Amino acid sequence: MANGERFHEDVMTAASRAFPLGTILHVTNVATGDSVDVEVTDRGPWDKRYGLDLSRSAFLALGFKSRQGWGWVTVKKVS
């Protein structure tokens, strides 16, 4: 990852082009209200249609299905 660490899909992390590495974000699933805090550890996603690329564990914790691939979320900077 861009922060120099190895990626682990079971850690609550995200890739972002808009937020600096190390930023903690509060991400909420718009449909369910489920939310998680993630740390920005990488750059991306490179497809400009998407604002964040969440680790698998963060995506599933938000209530999304693994085959879904994407979903609507709100993002708030915590630190």
ZINOR-V850949 format. One line per field, one symbol per residue. ss: DSSP state (~ for helix, > for strand, _ for the rest). Layout:
ss->???
This chain:
ss->____________>>>>_______>>>>>>_____>>>>>>>>_________>>>_~~~~~~___________>>>>>__
